[in-house]
């Protein structure tokens, strides 16, 4: 990691705050283990065809998660895939192959492409780095929607501190902020989204505070590494690794390999590799070599730019202008932090009406 993360700090030994935070994230307390076991017992006691939901993308983490859920934990998941129009062909093959092998049913939620296209185009026009935030927001909404439809109380998440415990503090925003994203849509498309599943801030807050749904992260409580996951998914699921990270989605790959580093100087490989170093998956020397010598844009970059422009129905000249326009960030627009609940929380905290822990908890949910 380097100072492209504006909030990075280093101690006298040159160790940054991310390393220290990583250590804390990977400490599992007895209480956490107890809660996790209780969650597994609750899931296992549920009768019916499905007792939990797993979001699948064809990527490594979700592939290993559903394998772990079925083979190791003995759960009966319903797989849910959110189609935002950017799937790679290999991702579709990986998804269907693994679910067929595991005997797991698939439910696909398709995001309206025309409005999603306008959403991503609005982000380009706004000049902000948050091109992937709408996908993350709508994945969250879709999983909750399907859980409610099938009366399922537990969603298994593939997020884990072992391989994802490092990230630049200001490299992206909006994954949980419908006020921000909807505001960009309305401002830069001059219309109101009808089919995109935006929720009011208070509904989002209620959902994230709980809303009757439990988010379970099994990978945190098992031995998990990239090498282990790749080896087992290839052996047990016939999973095929992608040439580049996030190869399951064109937009995620293009966003991380081209858009972010070229336009904003944010190279997410630094975060990904840092977590892999700390997890023992790669050496620091290997990662430094890859940072220096990997051609992340690749020979096919121009073809990818052409495809990106064609999908969004813009010319390459328009895209080139978006890439060189003035840089802006979420703080330049209205966000959830401008909402009544955030300001109320801050005021009541300052006045001592509620405990600091409660207010910090609400603020953390709004921010993240």
C-alpha positions in Angstrom: 0.0 0.0 0.0 1.1 3.6 -0.6 -0.1 7.1 -0.2 -2.6 6.8 -3.0 -4.7 6.0 0.1 -4.9 9.5 1.5 -5.6 8.2 5.0 -2.6 5.8 5.3 -0.3 6.2 8.2 3.1 4.6 9.0 4.7 4.0 12.4 8.4 4.5 13.1 9.1 1.0 11.7 7.4 1.7 8.4 4.4 -0.5 9.3 1.1 1.0 8.0 -2.3 1.1 9.7 -3.6 -1.5 7.3 -1.3 -4.2 8.6 -2.4 -3.4 12.2 -6.0 -3.3 11.2 -5.6 -6.6 9.4 -4.3 -8.3 12.5 -7.3 -7.1 14.5 -9.8 -8.2 11.8 -8.4 -11.7 11.9 -8.7 -12.1 15.6 -11.7 -14.3 16.3 -13.1 -14.1 19.9 -14.8 -16.9 21.8 -18.0 -14.8 21.7 -17.8 -14.5 17.9 -17.3 -18.3 17.5 -20.2 -18.9 19.8 -22.5 -16.7 17.8 -21.4 -18.3 14.5 -22.1 -21.8 15.9 -25.5 -20.6 17.0 -26.2 -19.2 13.5 -25.3 -22.6 12.0 -27.6 -24.4 14.4 -30.4 -22.0 13.5 -29.9 -22.6 9.8 -29.6 -26.3 10.2 -32.9 -26.5 12.2 -34.9 -24.8 9.4 -37.1 -27.3 7.5 -37.8 -27.0 3.8 -35.9 -27.2 0.6 -33.6 -24.3 1.4 -32.3 -23.0 4.7 -30.0 -20.2 3.5 -29.1 -18.1 0.5 -25.7 -17.8 -1.1 -25.0 -15.1 -3.7 -23.0 -16.5 -6.6 -20.9 -14.7 -9.2 -18.7 -17.4 -10.6 -15.8 -15.8 -8.8 -13.4 -17.6 -6.4 -14.9 -16.5 -3.0 -18.5 -17.3 -3.8 -17.6 -20.6 -5.5 -15.6 -21.7 -2.5 -18.4 -20.5 -0.2 -21.1 -22.6 -1.8 -18.8 -25.6 -1.9 -18.0 -25.1 1.8 -21.7 -24.6 2.7 -22.8 -27.8 1.0 -19.9 -30.2 1.5 -18.5 -29.0 4.8 -21.4 -27.4 6.7 -24.2 -29.6 5.4 -26.4 -26.7 4.5 -29.1 -26.4 1.9 -28.6 -23.1 0.1 -30.5 -21.4 -2.7 -28.0 -19.8 -5.0 -28.8 -16.3 -6.1 -27.2 -14.6 -9.1 -27.6 -10.9 -9.9 -27.2 -10.2 -13.6 -26.2 -6.6 -14.3 -25.5 -7.1 -17.9 -21.7 -7.5 -17.6 -21.2 -11.2 -17.0 -18.3 -13.0 -18.8 -19.0 -16.2 -20.6 -16.6 -18.1 -18.4 -18.5 -16.9 -15.3 -21.7 -18.3 -16.6 -20.0 -21.7 -17.3 -18.4 -21.7 -13.8 -21.8 -20.9 -12.1 -23.8 -23.6 -13.9 -21.1 -26.2 -13.6 -20.7 -25.8 -9.8 -24.4 -25.7 -9.1 -25.0 -28.8 -11.2 -22.2 -30.7 -9.3 -23.5 -29.6 -5.9 -27.2 -30.1 -6.8 -28.1 -26.5 -5.9 -30.9 -24.5 -7.4 -30.3 -21.1 -9.0 -32.5 -18.0 -8.8 -31.4 -15.2 -11.1 -32.4 -11.5 -10.5 -31.9 -9.4 -13.6 -31.3 -5.7 -13.2 -33.1 -3.5 -15.8 -30.3 -2.8 -18.3 -31.5 0.5 -19.7 -31.7 2.1 -16.3 -28.5 0.5 -15.1 -26.8 1.8 -18.2 -28.0 5.3 -17.3 -26.8 4.8 -13.8 -23.3 4.0 -14.8 -23.3 6.8 -17.4 -24.4 9.2 -14.7 -21.3 8.2 -12.6 -19.1 8.8 -15.6 -20.6 12.3 -16.1 -20.3 13.0 -12.3 -16.6 12.5 -12.5 -16.5 10.2 -9.4 -14.6 6.9 -9.1 -17.7 4.8 -7.9 -18.5 3.0 -11.1 -19.1 -0.3 -9.4 -21.0 0.9 -6.4 -24.5 0.4 -7.9 -23.8 -3.3 -8.5 -22.9 -3.8 -4.8 -26.0 -1.8 -3.7 -28.4 -3.8 -5.8 -26.8 -7.1 -4.9 -27.5 -6.3 -1.3 -31.1 -5.4 -2.1 -31.6 -8.4 -4.3 -30.4 -10.9 -1.7 -32.8 -9.4 0.8 -35.6 -9.5 -1.7 -35.1 -13.2 -2.5 -34.7 -14.0 1.2 -38.1 -12.4 1.9 -39.7 -14.2 -1.1 -38.7 -17.6 0.2 -39.0 -16.7 3.9 -35.3 -17.4 4.5 -33.6 -15.8 7.5 -29.9 -16.3 6.7 -27.7 -15.1 3.9 -24.2 -16.5 3.6 -21.6 -13.9 2.5 -18.2 -14.7 1.0 -16.6 -11.6 2.4 -13.6 -12.5 4.5 -10.8 -10.7 6.4 -8.1 -13.2 5.3 -8.0 -12.2 1.6 -10.0 -8.9 1.7 -8.7 -7.3 4.9 -7.0 -4.4 3.1 -8.5 -1.6 1.1 -7.9 2.1 0.4 -10.0 4.2 2.6 -11.2 6.6 -0.1 -11.0 4.5 -3.3 -14.7 3.9 -3.6 -18.0 5.0 -2.0 -21.7 4.4 -2.4 -22.1 0.7 -2.0 -24.6 1.3 0.8 -25.8 4.8 0.0 -29.0 5.0 -2.2 -29.2 8.8 -1.6 -25.9 9.4 -3.3 -26.4 7.0 -6.2 -30.0 8.0 -6.9 -29.0 11.6 -6.7 -26.4 11.1 -9.4 -28.9 9.3 -11.6 -31.5 12.0 -11.4 -29.0 14.9 -11.8 -27.1 13.5 -14.7 -29.8 11.6 -16.6 -32.5 14.3 -16.0 -35.0 11.5 -15.1 -36.1 9.4 -12.1 -35.3 5.7 -12.0 -38.4 3.5 -12.0 -37.1 0.0 -12.4 -33.9 0.1 -10.4 -34.6 -1.1 -6.9 -33.6 2.0 -4.9 -34.9 2.2 -1.3 -35.4 5.1 1.0 -32.5 5.8 3.4 -34.7 4.7 6.4 -35.6 1.4 4.7 -31.9 0.8 3.9 -30.9 1.6 7.5 -33.6 -0.7 8.8 -32.4 -3.5 6.6 -28.8 -3.1 7.5 -29.6 -2.9 11.2 -31.2 -6.3 10.8 -34.6 -6.3 9.4 -35.1 -9.9 10.5 -32.2 -11.1 8.2 -28.9 -12.5 9.5 -25.8 -12.1 7.4 -23.4 -15.0 8.1 -19.7 -15.0 7.0 -18.5 -18.7 7.2 -15.1 -18.1 5.5 -14.0 -16.0 8.5 -14.3 -19.1 10.7 -12.4 -21.6 8.5 -8.9 -21.9 7.1 -9.1 -19.8 4.0 -6.5 -18.8 1.5 -6.5 -18.1 -2.3 -4.2 -21.1 -3.0 -6.5 -23.4 -1.0 -9.6 -22.1 -2.6 -8.3 -22.3 -6.2 -7.0 -25.8 -5.7 -10.2 -27.2 -4.1 -12.6 -25.4 -6.5 -10.7 -26.7 -9.5 -10.6 -30.2 -8.1 -14.2 -30.5 -6.8 -16.1 -28.1 -9.0 -14.2 -28.1 -12.3 -13.9 -24.3 -11.7 -11.7 -22.5 -14.2 -9.6 -19.6 -12.9 -9.8 -16.3 -14.7 -6.7 -14.7 -16.4 -7.2 -11.7 -14.2 -8.8 -10.9 -10.9 -12.5 -10.4 -11.1 -12.6 -11.9 -14.6 -16.1 -13.1 -13.8 -17.4 -9.6 -14.6 -16.3 -7.4 -17.5 -17.2 -4.2 -15.7 -15.4 -5.1 -12.5 -12.3 -6.1 -14.4 -12.4 -3.0 -16.6 -13.1 -0.7 -13.6 -10.2 -2.1 -11.5 -7.7 -2.7 -14.2 -8.2 0.4 -16.3 -10.7 3.0 -15.1 -9.5 3.4 -11.5 -5.7 3.4 -12.1 -5.8 5.4 -15.3 -8.3 8.1 -14.2 -7.7 8.3 -10.4 -4.4 6.5 -9.8 -6.0 3.9 -7.5 -4.5 0.5 -8.1 -6.5 -2.0 -6.2 -3.9 -4.6 -6.8 -2.0 -3.0 -4.0 -4.8 -3.8 -1.6 -5.4 -7.3 -3.0 -1.8 -8.2 -2.9 -1.3 -6.7 0.6 -4.0 -9.0 2.0 -2.5 -12.0 0.2 1.0 -11.2 1.7 -0.5 -10.9 5.2 -2.4 -14.2 4.7 0.7 -16.0 3.5 -0.6 -16.5 -0.1 2.2 -14.6 -1.7 5.6 -13.1 -0.8 6.1 -9.3 -0.7 8.8 -9.6 -3.3 6.5 -11.5 -5.7 3.8 -8.8 -5.3 6.3 -6.0 -5.9 7.5 -7.7 -9.0 3.9 -8.2 -10.3 3.1 -4.5 -9.6 6.0 -3.4 -11.6 5.8 -5.9 -14.5 2.1 -6.9 -14.9 0.5 -5.3 -17.9 -2.9 -4.9 -16.3 -4.4 -3.1 -19.2 -3.2 -5.7 -21.7 -3.1 -5.8 -25.4 -6.9 -6.0 -25.6 -7.4 -2.7 -23.8 -8.6 -0.9 -26.9 -11.1 -3.7 -27.6 -12.4 -3.5 -24.0 -12.8 0.3 -24.3 -14.7 -0.2 -27.5 -16.9 -2.8 -25.9 -17.5 -0.6 -22.8 -18.5 2.4 -25.0 -20.8 0.3 -27.2 -22.6 -1.2 -24.2 -23.2 2.3 -22.7 -24.0 3.7 -26.2 -21.4 6.5 -26.1 -18.6 7.3 -28.5 -14.9 6.8 -27.7 -14.4 10.6 -28.0 -17.0 11.0 -25.2 -15.3 8.4 -23.1 -12.0 10.1 -23.6 -13.5 13.3 -22.3 -14.9 11.6 -19.2 -11.5 10.2 -18.5 -9.7 13.6 -18.5 -12.4 15.8 -16.9 -11.9 17.2 -13.4 -11.9 14.6 -10.6 -14.7 14.6 -8.2 -15.7 12.5 -5.2 -18.8 11.6 -3.2 -18.1 14.6 -0.9 -18.9 16.8 -3.8 -22.5 15.5 -3.9 -25.4 14.8 -1.6 -24.9 11.6 0.4 -26.5 9.7 3.2 -24.3 11.7 5.6 -26.4 14.8 4.7 -29.6 13.0 5.7 -31.6 13.7 8.8 -30.7 10.5 10.6 -26.9 11.1 10.3 -27.1 14.7 11.5 -29.5 13.6 14.3 -27.1 10.9 15.3 -24.2 13.3 15.5 -26.2 15.9 17.4 -27.6 13.4 20.0 -24.1 12.0 20.4 -22.7 15.4 21.1 -25.5 16.1 23.6 -25.0 12.8 25.3 -28.6 11.5 24.7 -27.5 8.1 23.5 -24.4 6.0 24.2 -21.3 6.6 22.1 -21.3 2.9 21.1 -24.9 3.1 19.7 -24.3 6.3 17.7 -21.0 5.0 16.4 -22.7 1.8 15.3 -25.4 3.7 13.4 -22.8 6.0 11.8 -20.7 3.0 10.8 -23.6 1.4 9.0 -24.4 4.6 7.2 -20.8 5.1 6.2 -20.1 1.6 5.1 
